[in-house]
Amino acid sequence: MYSHRTCCFFELFYSYDRHRKAAEWVYVSKGSCEFTLMDDNNRYVNGVAHTGDVWFFPLGWQHSIQAVDPDDGCETLLFFDDEDGAGSINLSDMMAAYPEDILKASLNNIPSDIIETFPEKQNSVALGIVKDERLEPSDFPLDLWPVFPVDKGSISDSGEGGKEYAVRQEQMLATLTMSGGRIELDEGAMRELHWHTNADELHYVLEGCVKNIVHSNKNFPADKPEEYTICAGDIGYVPKQFVHYLEAVGGPATVIATFNHPSWGTQGLSGMMSVTPAHITASTLTTSEEVAKKYFPKESTAFIKKNQVDMTGEDDEQDGDQYGKDDNVNNVAVEID
């Protein structure tokens, strides 16, 4: 499977205080998290993100996260816009890295015996105390709220068997370098053959299993497209402009997809073929214009239900006779890029 530039992992935590070495786009899959986020001008926000919310924390901004749901804690999916994004500098390792005189100067002459109780290495996840109080609002609050509910994102559900909730910068202004959303598929449904014009895709299977075939045209047909099936807890990676699809197999599936661009772009096979003149698509595929007019897509459709497609081949022989190859097609030099 394609190695990925961005990084993703599943995390159940209590609390931490740190800043990342990459921007962070996070989906809350379960529970609730209290967060604090501070920018370069010491402006901050303090709030709570719940199941189904996403947040975006820019590169290097200090933030703290604490699980506050008494039953479910907080489970999140973390995605980064850099391959080293999982690295972070925490409050605990900062304290462990510097000598006592620097810490005393920085912490109002804190006694040495207290410093000796601090962790000697990074304490990335700590068991803390949950409090209901929130910080007083910053005198100069952040310009953009960093949390957004996915269910209020832009919805794409054309076709049959699926729905996509997209959170781009158009919906969440605070997401500066990343975007993403949730794809829900019925069993046998597929997100049509498509490609992303400006971003790589990293997807995580939240529920069920999905099949994918990734095609780049590199060394094709000698090297066949890569095919894989991944299930809940697995990730897949698709580079920018590579053709792919997602098909739910063995039951319904839910996928979280993220992109290293604030507003990822998508083009699909149905849209491509519906706006290209039939005689051009027919020439490219060495068939007749009649076949193009009968079978090729007439409108852009995001989702397809495979079990609604006739796979019996009953009409193949008839169509082969009636709509066979155009005898003149080899004399036409046409290609769709």
ABEGO torsion letter per residue (X at the ends): XBBBABBBBBBBBABBBBBBABBBBBBBABEBBBBBBBBAAGBBBBBBBBBGBBBBBBBGBBBBBBBABAAAEBBBBBBBABAAAABBBBAAAAAAABBAAAAAAAAGGBBAAAAAABBABBBABBBBBBBABBBBBBABBBABBABBBAAABBBBABEBGBBBBBBBAAABAABAABBEBBBBBBBGBBBBBBBBAABBBBBBBABEBBBBBBBAGBGOAABBBBBBBBBBGBBBBBBBGBBBBBBBBGEBBBBBBBBBBABBBBBBAAAAAAABBAAAAAAAAGBBAAAAAAABBABBBABBBAAABBAAGAAAAAAAAAABBBAAAAABBBBBX
